């Protein structure tokens, strides 16, 4: 059974987010994880979902419910 992954971004053209995607996210094994990209500036209705999983800043990668905060792009409170 595949695990679930969500990559939360502040905006799709964020330089840090692009670097994280290229350096880490794209290298996740697609046989192990179904990965979803979520740009919170385009889908602000999902900010509460991100917060409930423990995301405090973006970019953040959530794998099977475990949050990995990567660098510091933006606090979620500044996105809404």
GROMACS elastic network, one bead per residue, 0.5 to 0.9 nm:
[ bonds ]
;  ai    aj funct       b0    kb
    1    32     6  0.76155   500
    1    33     6  0.88486   500
    2    30     6  0.85507   500
    2    31     6  0.68785   500
    2    33     6  0.51212   500
    2    34     6  0.64304   500
    3    32     6  0.59579   500
    3    34     6  0.62658   500
    3    35     6  0.86002   500
    3    63     6  0.72004   500
    3    64     6  0.57379   500
    4    32     6  0.84777   500
    4    33     6  0.53936   500
    4    34     6  0.51342   500
    4    35     6  0.62365   500
    4    36     6  0.81310   500
    4    62     6  0.80068   500
    4    63     6  0.59300   500
    4    64     6  0.52352   500
    4    65     6  0.78990   500
    5    33     6  0.60399   500
    5    34     6  0.58786   500
    5    36     6  0.61911   500
    5    37     6  0.86095   500
    5    61     6  0.71032   500
    5    62     6  0.54595   500
    5    64     6  0.62775   500
    5    65     6  0.80770   500
    6    34     6  0.83624   500
    6    35     6  0.55982   500
    6    37     6  0.58893   500
    6    38     6  0.69717   500
    6    60     6  0.82191   500
    6    61     6  0.58193   500
    6    62     6  0.51279   500
    6    63     6  0.67031   500
    6    64     6  0.88057   500
    7    21     6  0.85020   500
    7    25     6  0.77076   500
    7    35     6  0.73465   500
    7    36     6  0.62327   500
    7    38     6  0.60352   500
    7    39     6  0.83955   500
    7    58     6  0.88743   500
    7    59     6  0.72057   500
    7    60     6  0.59177   500
    7    62     6  0.63961   500
    7    63     6  0.87274   500
    8    17     6  0.88146   500
    8    36     6  0.85429   500
    8    37     6  0.62809   500
    8    39     6  0.60742   500
    8    40     6  0.68386   500
    8    50     6  0.76949   500
    8    55     6  0.84659   500
    8    57     6  0.88944   500
    8    58     6  0.61665   500
    8    59     6  0.55962   500
    8    60     6  0.52566   500
    8    61     6  0.62554   500
    8    62     6  0.79862   500
    9    12     6  0.66143   500
    9    14     6  0.78388   500
    9    17     6  0.62722   500
    9    37     6  0.76319   500
    9    38     6  0.61146   500
    9    40     6  0.60975   500
    9    41     6  0.80733   500
    9    57     6  0.88929   500
    9    58     6  0.53786   500
    9    60     6  0.68893   500
    9    61     6  0.88884   500
    9    73     6  0.86003   500
    9    74     6  0.89480   500
   10    13     6  0.86998   500
   10    14     6  0.69788   500
   10    17     6  0.78305   500
   10    38     6  0.86156   500
   10    39     6  0.58395   500
   10    40     6  0.55286   500
   10    41     6  0.59341   500
   10    42     6  0.88712   500
   10    57     6  0.85737   500
   10    58     6  0.57564   500
   10    59     6  0.65699   500
   10    73     6  0.73291   500
   10    74     6  0.66572   500
   10    75     6  0.87643   500
   10    76     6  0.80898   500
   10    79     6  0.68378   500
   11    14     6  0.54401   500
   11    17     6  0.78841   500
   11    38     6  0.89702   500
   11    39     6  0.54741   500
   11    40     6  0.67706   500
   11    41     6  0.57034   500
   11    42     6  0.76408   500
   12    15     6  0.85661   500
   12    17     6  0.72195   500
   12    18     6  0.75615   500
   12    38     6  0.88303   500
   12    39     6  0.61212   500
   12    41     6  0.84755   500
   12    42     6  0.89273   500
   13    16     6  0.87446   500
   13    17     6  0.74518   500
   13    18     6  0.69355   500
   14    17     6  0.51940   500
   14    18     6  0.62385   500
   14    19     6  0.87234   500
   14    73     6  0.80837   500
   15    18     6  0.51637   500
   15    19     6  0.62542   500
   15    20     6  0.86584   500
   15    73     6  0.89999   500
   16    19     6  0.51111   500
   16    20     6  0.61448   500
   16    21     6  0.85555   500
   16    59     6  0.75426   500
   16    70     6  0.89346   500
   16    71     6  0.77158   500
   16    72     6  0.83812   500
   16    73     6  0.67400   500
   17    20     6  0.50812   500
   17    21     6  0.60664   500
   17    22     6  0.86204   500
   17    58     6  0.80871   500
   17    59     6  0.58112   500
   17    60     6  0.88460   500
   17    70     6  0.89090   500
   17    73     6  0.78824   500
   18    21     6  0.50531   500
   18    22     6  0.62227   500
   18    23     6  0.85485   500
   19    22     6  0.51733   500
   19    23     6  0.59387   500
   19    24     6  0.82416   500
   20    23     6  0.51124   500
   20    24     6  0.55390   500
   20    25     6  0.65546   500
   20    26     6  0.86903   500
   20    59     6  0.78542   500
   20    70     6  0.76059   500
   20    71     6  0.88379   500
   21    24     6  0.55796   500
   21    26     6  0.57593   500
   21    27     6  0.85059   500
   22    25     6  0.64703   500
   22    26     6  0.57505   500
   22    27     6  0.78147   500
   23    26     6  0.70078   500
   23    27     6  0.72846   500
   24    27     6  0.54833   500
   24    28     6  0.69921   500
   25    28     6  0.55891   500
   25    35     6  0.86621   500
   25    61     6  0.80664   500
   26    29     6  0.83371   500
   26    30     6  0.89756   500
   27    30     6  0.84639   500
   28    31     6  0.87034   500
   28    32     6  0.78711   500
   28    33     6  0.72307   500
   28    35     6  0.86139   500
   29    32     6  0.53564   500
   29    33     6  0.63196   500
   29    34     6  0.89838   500
   30    33     6  0.51687   500
   30    34     6  0.64014   500
   30    35     6  0.76661   500
   31    34     6  0.78599   500
   33    63     6  0.80675   500
   33    64     6  0.87196   500
   35    63     6  0.87464   500
   38    41     6  0.88421   500
   38    42     6  0.82075   500
   38    43     6  0.73690   500
   38    46     6  0.82778   500
   39    42     6  0.55268   500
   39    43     6  0.62667   500
   39    44     6  0.82706   500
   40    44     6  0.50436   500
   40    45     6  0.79014   500
   40    46     6  0.66602   500
   40    47     6  0.64031   500
   40    50     6  0.89740   500
   40    76     6  0.86907   500
   40    79     6  0.71953   500
   40    80     6  0.82217   500
   41    44     6  0.56658   500
   41    79     6  0.63025   500
   41    80     6  0.72782   500
   42    45     6  0.87993   500
   43    46     6  0.58170   500
   43    47     6  0.77064   500
   44    47     6  0.54047   500
   44    48     6  0.83258   500
   44    79     6  0.77302   500
   44    80     6  0.61736   500
   45    48     6  0.69059   500
   45    49     6  0.80470   500
   45    80     6  0.89381   500
   46    49     6  0.50619   500
   46    50     6  0.63321   500
   46    51     6  0.87107   500
   47    50     6  0.50478   500
   47    51     6  0.61703   500
   47    52     6  0.85890   500
   47    55     6  0.89465   500
   47    76     6  0.72315   500
   47    77     6  0.89986   500
   47    79     6  0.84986   500
   47    80     6  0.78073   500
   48    51     6  0.50171   500
   48    52     6  0.60723   500
   48    53     6  0.87395   500
   49    52     6  0.51246   500
   49    53     6  0.65078   500
   49    54     6  0.89285   500
   49    55     6  0.87955   500
   50    53     6  0.53463   500
   50    54     6  0.66081   500
   50    55     6  0.53044   500
   50    56     6  0.79284   500
   50    76     6  0.87566   500
   51    54     6  0.51047   500
   51    56     6  0.63306   500
   51    76     6  0.79801   500
   52    55     6  0.72937   500
   53    62     6  0.80915   500
   53    65     6  0.66792   500
   53    66     6  0.79293   500
   53    67     6  0.73159   500
   54    65     6  0.87452   500
   54    66     6  0.82783   500
   54    67     6  0.64601   500
   55    58     6  0.75148   500
   55    60     6  0.67036   500
   55    61     6  0.85634   500
   55    62     6  0.82001   500
   55    67     6  0.64305   500
   55    68     6  0.81803   500
   55    69     6  0.73571   500
   55    76     6  0.80145   500
   56    60     6  0.83039   500
   56    69     6  0.78691   500
   56    74     6  0.87768   500
   56    75     6  0.62036   500
   56    76     6  0.59312   500
   56    77     6  0.85590   500
   57    60     6  0.66597   500
   57    69     6  0.67591   500
   57    70     6  0.84353   500
   57    71     6  0.87092   500
   57    72     6  0.64681   500
   57    73     6  0.68677   500
   57    74     6  0.54829   500
   57    76     6  0.54206   500
   57    77     6  0.86451   500
   58    61     6  0.85038   500
   58    69     6  0.69675   500
   58    70     6  0.73231   500
   58    71     6  0.79790   500
   58    72     6  0.64739   500
   58    73     6  0.54792   500
   58    74     6  0.54483   500
   58    75     6  0.65608   500
   58    76     6  0.69882   500
   59    68     6  0.88308   500
   59    69     6  0.65676   500
   59    70     6  0.57976   500
   59    71     6  0.71113   500
   59    72     6  0.69868   500
   59    73     6  0.61510   500
   59    74     6  0.76042   500
   60    67     6  0.68061   500
   60    68     6  0.55914   500
   60    70     6  0.55770   500
   60    71     6  0.84215   500
   60    72     6  0.89737   500
   61    66     6  0.81890   500
   61    67     6  0.58976   500
   61    68     6  0.51047   500
   61    69     6  0.65595   500
   61    70     6  0.74499   500
   62    65     6  0.57493   500
   62    66     6  0.53134   500
   62    68     6  0.60785   500
   62    69     6  0.85923   500
   63    66     6  0.52415   500
   63    67     6  0.66509   500
   63    68     6  0.79860   500
   64    67     6  0.85334   500
   69    72     6  0.76129   500
   70    73     6  0.84140   500
   72    75     6  0.77729   500
   74    77     6  0.82474   500
   74    78     6  0.67176   500
   74    79     6  0.74421   500
   75    78     6  0.56147   500
   75    79     6  0.71889   500
   76    79     6  0.53757   500
   76    80     6  0.72879   500
   77    80     6  0.62400   500
